[in-house]
Amino acid sequence: MKQDKTPKAELSVAYFTEHPDVKKEIEDVLLPYLAKKKQENPNFSFSDVRDSAGNCYVDLVQEGGGVLGIALVGFTYALEKAGIRFLKMAGTSAGAINTVMLAAADVPAKPKSEKILEAIAGIDILNFVDGDKDARKFFKALMKGKGKINMAFRGVQVIDNFKKHLGLNPGNVFYQWLADTIESYGIRTVKELRERMESLPDELQEMIYPADKASERENDWPFALVAADITTESKTIMPKHGPLYFSQPEEVHPAYYVRASMAVPLFFHPLYRDPARFQERHPYLGQELPGKHELWESELHYHGETPDKVMFVDGGILSNFPIDIFHNWDKVPRRPTFGVKLGLSRTTYNKVEDMSTFGLIGAAFNSSRNMRDAEYIYNNPELNQLVAQINTGDHDWLNFALTNEEKLDLFYRGVQAGVAFLTGFDWEAYKSGRRRKLMSVVNRLSQDLSLLDKAEARRAKTRTRSRSMSPADLQKAKAVEAAQKALEDRLNTVKAFCEQIDILWIDGDYEESKEKNLPEVRFIESLDVNYRVHCLTEAEAEAQLLRKPQPFDVVISDIKRRNDPTAGIEFLKRMVAELGQGQMPPTIFYISDFDPSRGTPPYAFGITNSPTELMHLIVDVLQRKF
């Protein structure tokens, strides 16, 4: 992008958002794309969780990367321009900074990236390098690539900093700036931050945070910040693990957790904390004795004594991109978990012949902070659909001396990545992929059950009932039982939430529908759930749908009727017009000549020709309803 040379001074939000290249991405690429998709399909969305204003809600995970975090603000700015809002958020280091600032700036329904820009525009980030005179000179020499003699001289001067503090900069200026910024938004504790994040529009509040399950969510926080407790060698997720380190964990300032997450080793001083002492009574004497909090073992899998003092450093050394935090692979989600990475993954190598001492340290640190999360994505390739990568170019993640032009360039790169990601993301295709993966697991379990049952039947013919099972047979029997349980859990996932499920099945005429779809109808009715399937003609269905209260939970329909190739689609449009989109039960088209390239018809919940995927779509509808 073209960069206007601007003197280094306090910037305005407009300096970033009104730049021609930024406006071009939003106004000439993103908004026309959204308008086109909405015209093609009025139900087009990036998520199934939407409010009455049309905003789509997603979860967001942001990677750490020092000052490159300015690009994260550009990314979220682009997403907010597309009407995307954030429910749960997680991040490490720079990702933790943007996570907390986005969460604190306002309630989830409001766009907030411009507020973050305003805070960034008003600060010279070089002030975050708050070490003594020697430390600042060493940092400047390091960034300018001074000669070996000069670096050696500067290095000797800061040996005492490393020996005494294990780092160059206290991090106090950063902490105070972030704390002041968050407090300007009206937030002083993680409890207040949680309350703000859980303040949703009325139509979403009970769906996402039902009042009768408040106690179950006590330690299920809507934000997660990763820090490394190197004393016990543990990856800590704050504020979830806050009770291990604080006697009143809900009263901790969010900036404190961020400061722990971004304590880059050697660059910033580590953050120290005396762990909370859990008190328990002696079983005989009744005296209160210092005990060990149960989370040490149950969450962190640490089995030793509670240390007297712990040391936190940058969470990136253990998980710089915690994309696994919110994922639940056991069901098709109602909303996606987007992830954003800083830099292109594994596209260059470090030249051995150019490796210096600090280069070696940096390469080792980068290898440590990137590989765990990279392997998780490699093992779950579906995540590639959800993860955006911001090309940060030649920007250095520790260059706290960024010029105004460099800040603008990072912001623009984030906007560009956000627009490219959204114009390439297909929510319906992603859900279909998740359903297929779940069904492949269910099908494998079904096949295994069938094979094991047949094998067991053959064995039963050749042995007497009094004969005890061998260890191998017992193990196989347990495997059958476990597989059967897993299958039943998926098929009956909504059983606990509803007394009866009424499914309307519309087809050419009653008898034809009953006969043609008999296997599917029988399968639904055979499940250990109180399903009722009503097979009706179009005219009968219309009369029933117009009744109040609405008698059906799900509608299954064909499309072609009486040689009319779009009769089912036109019927759905007519019923939505009469009832209103919010009153028409979710409709699934079940057809024989399914062409995925045509997409999902307007107002439809889904479309398929697969009996197994049909079952999953029904479960998806009921999960959202109940």
N, C-alpha and C positions, 0 to 999 in steps of 0.2 A: 504494500500500500504506500501511497505517497505520504511523506511525513513533513508537515510544516514545522520549521524550526521555531520553537517557542522558548523564551527564557524560562529558567527553572523558577517557578513561583507557584503559589497556591492555585490549583486548577478548579474548574467548574465541572459539573456533571455534563453540561452541553459540550465541553471540549471532547468528551468521549462519544456521547450519543448522537451529536449533530454532525460528526465528521462524515463527509460525503460517502466514503467507502462503507462505513457502518450503516448509514441510512439506505444505501443501495442494497445491502444484504437483506435488510428488514423489509423495505418497501417494494423492491423490485424482484425479490426472490421468494422470501418467506410468505408474506401476506397474499400474493397472487396464487401461490401453491395451495394455501389453505382455502382460499375462495373457490378454486377449481375443485378441490376434493369435496368440499361441502356441497357444491353444485351437483357433482356426480353422485354423492351419497349423503343425504341430510344427517345420517347417523354417524358420519365419519368422526373418529375420536382417537386420542392417544391413550385412553383409559376408560374403564367402565364406571369409574367413580367420578361423577360430574355434579356440579351444583346448578342451581336454577339460573345462574348467570352464564352458564356454558363453560365454566372453567373445568379443566381436566386435572385430576390429582394423581401424582406419582410419588414414589420414594426416590431419593437421590443419594448417591455415594460419590464423594469427591476425593481425588487423589492428592497426596501431599507433594510439595515441590517448591518450597521457599517462596521467593518473590514471584515465581511463575503463577502463583495463585491469583494474580490480577486477571489472568486469562479465564479463570473459573467464573469471575464476575461477568465477563462477557458472555460466557456460555449460558449462565442462568438468566441473563438479561434477554437473550434470544428466546429461550424457552418461555419466559413470562410473556413476551410479545406474542407468542402463539397461544396464550391462554392456559399455560400449564402452571400449576401450583404444587407445592411440596408438602406432603404429609409427614413422612419420616425422613430423617437425614442422618448421614454418617460421614465421617471424614477423619483424616490423619494430617497433622501438621498444618500446612496451608489449607487443606481440605477441612480441617477442624475449625479454622478461623472463619471461613466462609459459611460453614454449617451453622455455627453459633450466631453469626451476625444476621444471616437470613432468618433464622428461627426467632431471634429477638426483635427484629426491626418492626414487625407487625404480625397480625393474625394470618393464618395460612391463605385466606381468600384474597389477600392484597398482594400486588406486585411489590418487591422490596429491593431488587438489585440496584435501582437508582439511589436508594438510601445508602447502600454499601459503597457505591461509587462516590457519593458525597463525602463519606468518612475517609476514603482512601485519598481523594483529591485534596483533602485539607491537611495531609501529613507528609513530611519528608521522611521516607522510610529509612534513610541513612541514619536518622536519629536512633533507630533500633539497635544500631551498633554502639552500645552504651558502655563499652569497657573503658579502661583507663587510657591514657595518652599512648602508651606503648602498644596496647591492643589495637587501637584505631590505626596507628601507623603500619602495624603488621598487616592488618586487613587490607588497607589501601595498596600496600606493596604487592600483596598476593593477587588482588584483582587486576592490577596493572601489569602483572607478569614481569616484575623486576628481575634483574640478574641474580645468579646464584649467590654471589658475595653479599649483595644487598639483602636478599632473603635470609641468608644465614645470620647476618647481623641483626635483622629485625626478629628472627626466631629466638636468638639468645635473650633478647630483651623481654620476651613474653614467657620464658620458661617458668618464671615464678607464678604467672597467671594459671598455667596448666597444673603446676604442682599444688598450689593452694586452693584453686577453685575448680579445677578440671574443665576449664573453659575460658574463653576470652571475654564474653559479655554477660552481665548479670541477667539481662532480659527484663529489667524493671521498667524501662521506658515503654517497651511493647506491652507489658502487662497493664500498666496504668492507662495507656491509650485505649486498649481494648475494653478494660473495665469501665472507663469513662464513656466510651461509645455505647456500650450495652446499657449502661445506666441511663443514658440520654433517651433510650427507647423505653425506659420504665421497668427494666429488669435488673434485679440484684442477686437473685438466687436461682438455683436450678429448679426449685419448686415453682417459682414464678414463670420460668421459661417453659416448663412443662405445661402449665395452665394456659399459657398463650398458644403454644403449639396445638393444644387440644381444643381450642376455641374455634369450632367449625360452624359453617352455616347450618341453620336449623335442620334442613333436609338431609344433612350428612351426619349430624352429631350422634344420633342414636345408632346409625348404621356402623360407624367406625368405632365409636366409644360408648357402647351400651351401658346404661347406668347399673344394670343388674350384674355386670361383670367387672365393676370397678376394682374389687379386691383382687381379681386375677391379674390385673394390669399393674399391680403395685410396683413390681420391679421390671415391667416391660416399658422402658422409656422410649419416647418418640425420637430421640436423638442419641447418637453414639459417637464418642470421641476416643480414638485409640492412643494409648500411651504405653511405654515400655517400663515396667518395674524391673530394673536390672538387678536389684537386690535378691529377689526370688526368681528371677529369670521368667517373668510372667508377662503375657500380653493382657493389659487391663483395658476394659471398655468402660468409660465413664459416661454418665454417672451410675451405670448399673453396678459397678464394683466399688462405688463410693463408700458403702458401709465398712469396707475393710480398712479404710484409711481415715475416716471421719466419724466422730461420735454423733454428729448431726448432719448427715450427708445431704439432706435436702436444702440446707441453708448455705451450702458452698457456693461461691461466686462462679458462674460459668467460665469466666476468664481464667480462673485458676486451673481448671481442667485443660483448657486450651494451652496455657503456658506449659503444662506437663507434656502435652502432645507434640509441641513444636520445639522442644529443647534439643536442637541439633548437637550431637556430641562434639565437644571441643570448641564449637562456635559459641554456644550459649552455656552458661552454668547449668548443671543438672538441677532439678527441683527436688528438694528433700521433704520428707513427711514422716512424722511419727505415727505408725499404724494405730487405729482405734483398738482399745483393749476391751475385749468382750468379757464381762464378769459372769462367773458361774459359782455356785455354792458347793463347798466341800460336802460330799455325800454323808459324812458322819459328824464333822465338827460344825457344819452350818456356816462356816466362814466364807466370805466372798474372796475368790481367788481369780487372778487374771487368767482368762481362758483364750481360746482360739476361735475366731469367727468361722462358722461352717462354710462360708463361701470360699475360703482358701482352698479347701479340698474339692467341693462340689463344682465350683466354677473355674478356678485357676489350676486345679489339680496339683497344688503344692501341699506336701505332706509333712514339712518340717515345722520347727518352732516359729512363732511369729517374731519377725525381726524387730529390734528396738527402733530402727530407722530405715526407711527405704529411699531409694534414689530413682527418680523418673528421668528418662531421656526421650527423645523423639520417637513416637510410636512407629515411625516409618522403618525403623530397623527390624521390626517384626511383621508389620502389615501396613504398607504404604497406601494400599488401595483395598479397603475391607469390603469388597463387593459381596462377600458371602454373608454379611451380617443379617440382611432382611430376607434372604431367599428361603422359600419353603417349596421344596421340589415335590411335595406330596399332593399338590392340587394345582389347578389352573388359577392364576391370581386374578383378582378384580382390578388390580392396577400394576403397572410394571415398576421395576426398580431400575431406573436409569443410572448409569455410571459414567464418569468423565475422568479421563486420564490426561496428564500433562506430559506431552511429548509423544512421539511415535514409538511404538514398542519394538525394541530389539532390531533396529535397522542399521546401526553402526557398531564398530568395535573400537576398543581402546588400543592404540598402538603401543606395543611393548617397548619399542626403542625410544619413545617419547615419555615413558612413565617416570615421574618424579616421586619423591616420598609422599607428598600431599596428593599427587595423582593416584598413587597406590591406595592411600587411605580412602580417597573419594570413590575409586572403582570398587573397592571392597564394600563400602557403605551402600553404593547403588545396587550391587549384586544382592546384598542382604535384603534391602528394602523392597526389591522388585520381584524376586523369584517366587516367593510363596504365593502371592496373589496371581502371578502369571500362570503358575501351574494349576491353580484352581480354575482359571478361565480355559486353559488347554483341556482340562478334564471335563469341562462343561461347555462345549462349544456354542450351545444356544445363547450363552451370555454375550457372544460377539454382536448379536442383534441389539443388545441393550447398552453397549459400551461405546462411547464416543472418545476419540483421541484428538487432542488439540496439538497441532503442529506448532511448537514453540520456537522453531527456528534455532538461531544461534544464541538465544538468551541464556544466561547463566543463572541457575536457581539460587545462587548465593550473592548475586549482584545487587546489594542494597543501595548502590549508587545509580540506580536507574534514572535516565533522563525522562523528561515528560514525553518525548517522542517514543521512547521504548515502552513506557507504561501504556500509551495509546495503542502501540502495535500489539502488545500482549492482549489488551482488551479486544481489539479487532479480531485477532486470531481466535479468541474464544467465541465471539459472535459468529464468525465464519463456520467454526466447527459445529456450533449449535444448530445453525440453519441447515448445514449439510446433513447432520444427524437426523433432524426431524423430517426432512424431505425424503429420507431413505428408510424411515422406520414404518413398519406395517404392523399395527397392534393386532389386527385380526389374524394375520399370518403367524405372528408369534404365538398367539393363543392356540391356534390349530396345531402348531408344532409341539407345544406342551401337551396338548390332548393326545396326540399321536404317541408321544414318548410314554405318557402314563398308560395308554392302552397297550403299548408293547409290553410294558411291565406286567399289566394285568393278564394279557394273553399268555405270556410266558408262565406266569403263576398257574393259570388255568391248565395249560398243557402239562406242566409239572405235576399238578394235582391228578390229572387224568392218567398220566403214565404211572404215577406212584400207586394210584388206586387199582389200576389193572395189575400191576406187579404184586401188590398186596393180595389181590383176589387169587392170583395164580398160586402164591405161596400158601394161602389159606387152604387150598385144595390138597396140598401135599403134607400138611402137618395137622396134628390133633389140636383141639381147642385147649387142652390142658398143658400143652407145651409152652414154656415161657419164651418170651421174645429174646433174641440175641441182642447184644449191645448195638450191632449194626442196624438190626430191624428197628430197635427202639429209637435210634437216632433218625432213621428215615421217617418213622411215624411222627416224631416231633417236628421234622421238617415239613411234613404234610400239614400238620396242625397249624404251624406258624404261617405257611403260605395261604392256607384257607382263611385264617384270621385276617391277614393283610388284604385279601380279596374282598371279604365281607365288609371290612372297614371302608373301603373305597366305594363299594356299591351302595352301602347304607349310610353314607356320610351325612345325610340330612335327617335321618330318622329321629334324632333327639330333639329336633327343632319343630316338628309339626306332627299333628295328630293324623292328618290325612292329606294326601296329595291328589288333586284332581287334574287330569290331563285331557285336553280336548284334542281329538284327532279328526281332522277334516280331510275328506277325500271325495271321489266322484259320487258315489252313493253309499248308503250305509252297508249293505251286504257286501258290495265290492271291497269297501275299505276293510271290513271285518275279516274277509277272507284273505285279501292281498297282504295285509300287514299282520296276519295272525301270529307268526313267530315272534315278532317284536312285541306285540301286545301281550302275548303269553309270558314272554321273558320279563317284562316290566311287572306284570301282576304276580309273578312267581317270587319276586324279591321279598325279603323279610321286612318290608315297609308297607304301610297301608296306602298303596297307590290305587287309584281308580281311573280307568281309561274310558272315555266317552267317545265312541266313533259316530260322528254325525255328518250329514250332508252340509253343503254350504248354507242352504236356507235355514236348516235347523240350528246350525252353529251361530248364525247371525242373531237369531231370536234369543238364544241362550246368552250370548255375549252382551246383549243390551240390558240384561237383567241387573238389578242392584240388590245386594252387593255382588260384585263380580264373582261368579262361581268357579272360575278356573285359575290354576296356578301357572300352567304352561299350555301353549298351543303348538301342535305339530300339524303341518299342512303340506300338501303337495303344491305344485305350481301349475301344471298343465291339466285342464279339465275340459271335457266336451270339445276336444280339438282346439281349445283356446290356449295358446302357449304361455300366456301370462295371467291366467285367471286367478291363481292364488295370490300373486303380487298385487293385482288390482283390488282383490277382496281385502287384503291387509291395509292398503292405502285408504280404502273406503271406511273400514272400521276405525282406523286411527283418526280419521277426520270426524267421525261421529262420536267416538268415545273420548278422544284426546290421547296423545301419545303416552302420557303417564298412566292412563287407565287401561289401555290395551295390554293384556298379558303378554309376556315375552313370547315371540313366535319363532319357531324353528322350521325351516323348509327341509323336508326329507324327500329327496327325489332320486331318480335312477340315473339320469344323464347329467351328473354334476360336472361343471367346468370351473375349476378354481380361478381361472383367469378372469372370469366375469365378476368376481367379488361377491359380497353379500348384498342382497336386494335391500332397498330402502326400508327402514323401520324393522327389519328382521334382526333377531338375536344371533342367528347363525344359519348355516346351510350345509348339508352333508348328504352323501349317499352311503355312508358307513353305519351299520347298526351299532357298532361299538362306540363310534364317535357320537352318535345320537344319544346314547346313554350318558356320555360325559357332558354333553350340552345340557341335558335335563338336570343333571347334578349341579352344573355351573349356575343355571337359572335359580335353582332352589337355594344354593348357598348364598346368592345375592339377596334373595327374598327373605330368608329366615335368619 
